[in-house]
């Protein structure tokens, strides 16, 4: 089952946390392999390999955006690679850019803690459990975002709300996103 034309997004709050240093350097996992997200998708190990090689060969980089808005680049990803855990990213928020200053301040305060990928599915299949197994993705961008898609991959001690509250809120946003996409 392929989705060759439509852009898709996966929201992720890395299990190990999104690390911010010096107010502008940021690193973490934008995607985790083998974890089912709230949309029923599971990214398989190696799903980004071909896309990352093609970007490198063309001399291009994965874009760093604010909340998936292509008109709001806020930094650069200096390092993007797959490892045994998932898609690891390390970069710099450009604090000379207005939204970059805002993003750095929000990250430092713990007001946002998520990463989200923007991609196009090139190869996927359904398994018997209703999951979509994503085996090849064309990666376009990694955004800093407010709400992650993978509920169990949260940054610890960033909020006082119980996990159930966050999970319910994430489900509501996911349902709203799906309804908008179906229009």
HELIX and SHEET records of a PDB file:
HELIX    1   1 UNK A   49  UNK A   58  1                                  10    
HELIX    2   2 UNK A   98  UNK A  109  1                                  12    
HELIX    3   3 UNK A  163  UNK A  182  1                                  20    
SHEET    1   A 4 UNK A   3  UNK A  12  0                                        
SHEET    2   A 4 UNK A 114  UNK A 126 -1                                        
SHEET    3   A 4 UNK A 132  UNK A 145 -1                                        
SHEET    4   A 4 UNK A  41  UNK A  43  1                                        
SHEET    1   B 8 UNK A   3  UNK A  12  0                                        
SHEET    2   B 8 UNK A 114  UNK A 126 -1                                        
SHEET    3   B 8 UNK A 132  UNK A 145 -1                                        
SHEET    4   B 8 UNK A  63  UNK A  66  1                                        
SHEET    5   B 8 UNK A  69  UNK A  82 -1                                        
SHEET    6   B 8 UNK A  86  UNK A  93 -1                                        
SHEET    7   B 8 UNK A  25  UNK A  32 -1                                        
SHEET    8   B 8 UNK A  19  UNK A  21 -1                                        
END                                                                             
